Amino acid sequence: MERVHKQRGVSLIEVLVAVLVFSFGLVGLAGLLTLAARSNHSAYLHTQAAFLAQGMADRMRLNSVAVWRHDYDADYPIAPGNVTCDASQPCDPAQLASHDKAVWSGQLKIFLPQASAKLSCKTDDARVDPVALGMLGKRPPFGGSCTMMLSWDDRPTPDGSSTHTRQTLDWEFQP
């Protein structure tokens, strides 16, 4: 007589264990995808901050008279100004600086969440007036430098549903 082994439910238990192990793997994968999305968004905001900072530094390089008269020194964002320059009446350096500040403030509000900035320029020697001495066309600019501090909320997800931290870009440069 032949013996018949009856295994009831063993295959079902094996399938349930496999589904359990597979579900843990999926939960881990979902966590990795969430972390990747947060890191990607944070990198995007850092890139935007660097792009905006370089844009303002380029504007300042083109208007060095206003830089050394401290027309760009301010806490940003500022209220939009009312600069009325056109082809018939070009802007003077102070008006161009006001226009640049207003444009940059608008860009800060658009591209970075809760952005703020502080910009200040100084010469190494407080008695040196680069405008009066005619030094503006010389590079590097006679020992003067500017400091830019740009801050924003680093939100890990685009919808802002997660917690956020304040990020800062500090930059010292010569316009």
C-alpha positions in Angstrom: 0.0 0.0 0.0 1.2 3.4 -1.0 1.4 6.3 1.4 -0.1 9.6 0.3 1.3 12.7 1.9 -1.3 15.4 2.2 0.1 18.9 2.5 -2.8 21.3 2.8 -2.2 25.0 3.1 1.6 24.9 2.8 1.6 26.5 -0.6 -0.8 29.2 0.6 1.6 30.0 3.5 4.5 30.2 1.2 2.6 32.6 -1.1 1.6 34.8 1.9 5.2 35.0 3.1 6.4 35.9 -0.4 3.8 38.7 -0.7 4.8 40.0 2.8 8.5 40.1 1.8 7.6 41.8 -1.5 5.4 44.4 0.2 8.3 45.3 2.5 10.4 45.8 -0.6 7.8 48.1 -2.1 7.5 50.2 1.1 11.3 50.6 1.0 11.2 51.6 -2.7 8.5 54.1 -2.0 10.6 55.7 0.7 13.6 55.9 -1.7 11.4 57.6 -4.3 10.2 60.1 -1.8 13.7 60.9 -0.7 14.8 61.3 -4.3 12.0 63.7 -5.1 12.8 65.8 -2.1 16.5 65.9 -2.9 15.8 66.8 -6.5 13.6 69.7 -5.5 16.2 71.0 -3.1 18.8 70.9 -5.8 16.5 72.7 -8.1 16.1 75.5 -5.5 19.8 75.7 -5.0 20.3 76.1 -8.7 17.7 78.8 -8.9 19.4 80.7 -6.1 22.8 80.5 -7.7 21.3 81.6 -11.1 19.5 84.6 -9.4 22.7 85.6 -7.5 24.8 85.5 -10.7 22.1 87.5 -12.5 22.2 90.3 -10.0 26.0 90.3 -9.9 26.0 90.7 -13.7 23.6 93.6 -13.5 25.8 95.3 -10.9 28.9 94.8 -13.1 27.2 96.8 -15.8 26.4 99.7 -13.5 29.5 100.2 -11.4 28.8 103.8 -10.7 25.6 102.9 -8.8 27.4 100.0 -7.1 30.0 102.3 -5.5 27.4 104.9 -4.7 25.6 102.1 -2.7 22.4 102.3 -4.8 22.2 98.5 -4.8 22.7 98.1 -1.0 19.4 97.0 0.4 17.3 94.3 2.0 15.3 92.5 -0.6 12.7 92.0 -1.8 11.8 95.6 -2.2 8.6 97.3 -3.4 8.5 97.8 -7.1 9.8 101.2 -8.2 8.4 103.5 -10.8 11.4 104.1 -13.2 10.4 106.0 -16.3 13.3 105.8 -18.7 13.0 105.3 -22.4 15.0 105.8 -25.6 14.4 109.6 -25.5 15.5 109.9 -21.9 17.9 107.2 -20.8 18.3 106.1 -17.2 21.0 107.5 -15.0 22.9 105.0 -12.9 20.6 105.4 -9.8 17.5 104.9 -11.9 19.0 101.8 -13.6 19.9 100.5 -10.1 16.3 101.0 -9.0 15.0 99.2 -12.0 17.5 96.3 -11.4 16.5 96.0 -7.8 12.8 95.9 -8.7 13.3 93.2 -11.4 15.5 91.1 -9.1 13.0 91.4 -6.2 10.3 90.1 -8.6 12.4 87.2 -9.6 13.2 86.3 -6.0 9.4 86.2 -5.3 8.7 84.0 -8.3 11.6 81.5 -8.3 12.3 80.9 -4.6 9.8 80.3 -1.8 9.8 82.9 1.0 13.0 84.5 -0.4 14.9 87.3 1.2 18.3 88.8 0.4 20.7 91.4 1.7 23.2 93.1 -0.5 26.0 95.5 0.6 29.2 96.7 -1.1 32.3 98.3 0.5 35.7 99.4 -0.4 38.7 98.2 1.6 39.6 101.8 2.4 36.6 103.9 3.6 38.3 107.1 2.4 38.4 105.9 -1.3 35.7 107.2 -3.5 36.0 105.2 -6.7 33.6 107.4 -8.6 35.5 110.6 -7.7 38.9 109.1 -8.4 37.8 107.8 -11.9 38.7 104.2 -11.0 35.5 102.6 -12.3 36.9 101.3 -15.5 39.8 99.4 -13.9 39.7 95.7 -13.0 39.7 94.4 -10.3 37.8 97.3 -8.8 40.4 98.9 -6.5 39.9 96.5 -3.6 36.1 96.9 -3.3 33.8 93.9 -2.8 30.2 93.1 -2.3 28.4 90.6 -0.1 25.2 89.0 -1.0 23.2 86.8 1.4 20.3 85.1 -0.2 17.9 83.0 1.9 14.8 80.9 1.1 12.6 78.1 2.5 13.8 74.7 1.2 10.6 72.8 0.8 11.3 69.1 0.1 8.2 68.7 -2.1 6.8 71.1 -4.6 3.4 71.3 -2.8 5.1 72.3 0.4 3.4 69.5 2.4 6.5 68.5 4.3 8.5 70.4 6.8 10.9 73.0 5.5 14.2 74.5 6.6 15.8 77.9 5.8 18.7 77.7 3.3 21.2 80.5 2.8 23.7 81.3 0.0 26.4 83.7 1.2 28.6 85.1 -1.6 31.3 87.7 -1.6 32.3 89.0 -5.1 33.8 91.9 -6.9 31.4 93.5 -9.4 
